[in-house]
Amino acid sequence: MTSTLTSDKVESFLEVVREQESPIRIYPEQTAFISKKLQFDWKEVIQGHFDGDEGHKNFVVDDCGSKESSFVFFGSQKWKLAKIHFHRRSEHLLESKLSKDGSFDAEIHFIHAPVKEHVETGDKMIEPSENLVLGTFVVESSAGAKSDELMSFFSACESGEKTVRLPPEIIKQVTKLEHFYFYRGSLTTKPYSENISWVVFESPLQLDKTVLDPICPTTQEARKGQPWNRRFVLRNFE
């Protein structure tokens, strides 16, 4: 006698065997130090277009060729910026003086794909992941970045503009970040594949509330925090 595995049964099975899911709540005192660096090689101009269904839209970075693309160096690998998406309240939680309950006003995920190219960085670790995702928290601040370009960037999601530029204010703030937490986890949307290396920066970006409000049409539903299980969460700062 045979039985058919329905999608519900498969989903139930995966819920049992998953051990490295994301997002997580980060407890700084429970993390371990590791000497690890991330180096940015982002261009001053990053352009692309919004794509996806309502409630799951991404900013897809245009493939302009290797000389014009934006990269980061992490481990012994080079990673190419491919997509960006947004959550209006953060998915990751961080026990921090900057947040009462661990959550932040927003979180931006910068998704990088590995480049098959040997890189000498001094770090011999090869990440066993299909993507490297940089997570940056965002807080509302009256002193935060505010510009017409920031406002129009998110409105472009609804207007359907074919090509838009990532605002330079975001690029400048992100590329200055150095302190981060690191762990291996999963996608935070279905199918929750456990093939992601996560870098979650300690310091949040500062944006004006008038800039954050228009993010709503581009945001994806935030997934609740998942168990650490037997994983280690590392940090690159003392």
C-alpha positions in Angstrom: 0.0 0.0 0.0 1.4 3.4 -0.9 0.4 6.9 0.2 0.8 10.2 -1.5 2.7 13.0 0.1 0.5 16.1 0.0 2.0 19.5 0.2 0.6 19.8 3.7 2.4 16.6 4.8 5.6 17.7 3.2 5.4 21.0 5.1 4.7 19.2 8.4 7.7 17.0 7.8 10.0 19.9 7.1 8.8 21.7 10.2 10.1 18.7 12.2 13.5 18.4 10.6 14.4 22.0 10.2 17.2 23.0 12.6 18.7 26.2 11.2 15.8 28.6 10.5 15.7 32.4 10.4 15.2 35.0 11.7 16.3 34.7 15.3 16.5 36.8 18.4 20.1 37.8 19.0 21.3 37.8 22.6 24.7 39.6 22.5 25.9 38.0 25.8 25.3 34.5 24.3 27.4 35.2 21.2 31.1 34.3 20.7 33.8 36.4 19.2 35.4 35.6 15.9 38.0 37.6 14.0 36.1 38.1 10.7 35.7 41.0 8.3 33.4 42.0 5.5 34.7 44.3 2.8 32.4 46.3 0.6 33.0 47.0 -3.1 29.7 48.6 -3.9 29.4 51.1 -6.7 28.3 54.7 -6.0 25.4 54.1 -8.4 23.3 50.9 -7.9 20.3 50.7 -10.2 17.5 48.2 -10.7 13.8 47.7 -10.7 11.0 46.4 -8.4 9.6 43.0 -9.1 7.3 40.5 -7.5 3.8 40.0 -6.2 2.0 42.3 -3.8 3.4 41.7 -0.3 6.6 40.1 -1.6 8.4 42.7 -3.8 12.1 42.9 -4.3 14.4 45.5 -5.7 16.3 43.5 -8.3 19.7 44.9 -9.1 20.4 45.2 -12.8 23.2 43.0 -14.1 25.5 45.6 -15.7 28.5 43.3 -16.1 31.3 42.4 -13.7 33.0 45.8 -13.9 29.8 47.7 -13.0 28.3 45.3 -10.4 28.6 45.7 -6.7 30.3 43.1 -4.5 31.3 42.2 -1.0 34.2 40.0 0.1 33.4 37.6 3.0 35.3 34.5 3.9 37.5 33.4 1.0 34.7 34.4 -1.4 33.4 37.3 -3.5 29.7 37.9 -3.5 27.6 39.9 -5.9 24.7 42.1 -4.9 21.6 40.6 -6.5 18.4 41.7 -4.7 17.2 43.9 -1.8 14.0 43.5 0.1 12.4 45.3 3.1 10.5 44.5 6.3 8.5 47.3 8.1 9.4 46.2 11.5 12.4 44.0 11.7 12.4 40.3 11.3 15.6 39.8 13.4 15.4 40.8 17.0 18.4 42.2 18.9 18.6 42.6 22.7 19.9 46.2 22.6 19.6 49.6 24.4 18.4 50.9 21.0 15.2 48.8 21.1 12.8 48.1 24.0 11.5 44.8 22.8 14.4 43.8 20.5 12.6 44.9 17.3 13.4 47.8 15.1 11.2 50.1 12.8 12.4 48.3 9.7 15.0 45.8 8.4 16.6 45.8 4.9 18.1 42.6 3.5 20.9 42.8 0.9 21.1 39.5 -0.9 24.4 38.5 -2.4 25.1 35.5 -4.7 28.5 33.8 -4.7 30.9 34.5 -7.6 33.0 31.6 -8.8 36.3 33.4 -8.4 39.2 32.7 -6.0 39.8 35.6 -3.7 42.8 36.1 -1.4 41.3 37.7 1.7 43.3 36.0 4.5 40.2 34.1 5.5 40.2 30.5 4.2 36.6 29.7 5.2 34.3 28.9 2.3 30.6 29.5 3.2 28.4 26.4 2.7 25.6 28.6 1.5 23.9 29.6 -1.7 23.5 33.3 -0.6 25.1 35.7 1.8 22.5 38.2 3.2 23.4 41.4 5.0 20.7 42.5 7.4 20.5 46.1 8.5 18.1 47.4 11.1 16.5 50.8 10.5 15.3 53.3 13.2 13.1 56.3 12.8 15.0 59.5 13.7 14.3 63.2 13.3 18.0 63.5 12.5 17.9 60.6 10.1 18.5 60.8 6.3 15.7 62.5 4.3 15.7 63.4 0.7 13.5 63.5 -2.4 15.5 60.6 -3.8 14.7 58.4 -0.8 11.0 59.3 -1.0 10.8 58.7 -4.8 12.7 55.4 -4.5 9.9 53.6 -2.6 7.1 55.3 -4.5 8.6 53.8 -7.7 7.5 50.4 -6.5 3.8 51.4 -7.1 4.4 53.7 -10.1 6.0 50.8 -12.0 9.1 52.8 -13.1 11.4 50.5 -15.1 14.7 51.7 -13.7 15.4 53.3 -10.4 18.5 54.0 -8.4 19.2 52.9 -4.8 19.4 56.2 -2.9 23.0 57.2 -2.1 22.1 57.8 1.5 21.4 54.1 2.0 24.7 53.1 0.2 26.7 55.5 2.3 25.3 54.4 5.6 25.5 50.6 4.9 29.1 50.6 3.6 30.3 52.3 6.8 29.0 49.5 9.0 31.7 47.2 10.5 30.3 45.4 13.6 28.1 42.5 12.9 26.6 39.2 14.2 27.1 36.1 12.0 25.2 32.8 11.8 24.0 30.2 9.3 20.3 30.1 8.8 17.5 30.0 6.2 15.3 32.1 4.0 12.6 33.8 6.0 9.9 33.1 3.3 8.8 29.8 1.8 10.4 27.3 1.2 12.6 28.4 4.2 15.7 26.8 2.6 18.5 26.4 5.1 21.2 27.7 2.7 21.8 31.3 3.9 24.8 32.8 5.6 23.5 35.8 7.6 25.4 38.9 8.6 23.3 41.1 10.8 24.8 44.5 11.6 24.8 45.8 15.2 24.2 49.5 14.4 20.9 50.5 12.6 20.5 52.9 9.7 19.0 56.3 10.6 16.1 57.4 8.4 13.4 60.0 8.8 9.9 58.8 9.5 8.6 60.4 6.3 11.0 58.2 4.4 10.1 55.0 6.3 6.3 55.4 5.8 6.4 54.9 2.0 8.3 51.6 2.5 5.0 49.9 3.3 4.0 49.0 -0.3 7.4 47.2 -0.8 7.5 45.3 2.5 7.2 41.6 3.1 5.5 40.0 6.1 7.9 39.6 9.0 8.4 36.0 10.2 8.5 35.3 13.9 11.8 34.5 15.6 13.0 30.9 15.3 14.9 28.7 17.9 18.8 28.8 17.9 18.8 25.0 18.5 22.5 23.8 18.4 23.8 26.7 16.4 26.5 29.2 17.4 25.9 32.9 16.8 29.2 34.8 16.4 30.2 38.5 16.5 33.2 40.2 15.0 33.7 42.8 17.8 34.6 42.8 21.5 
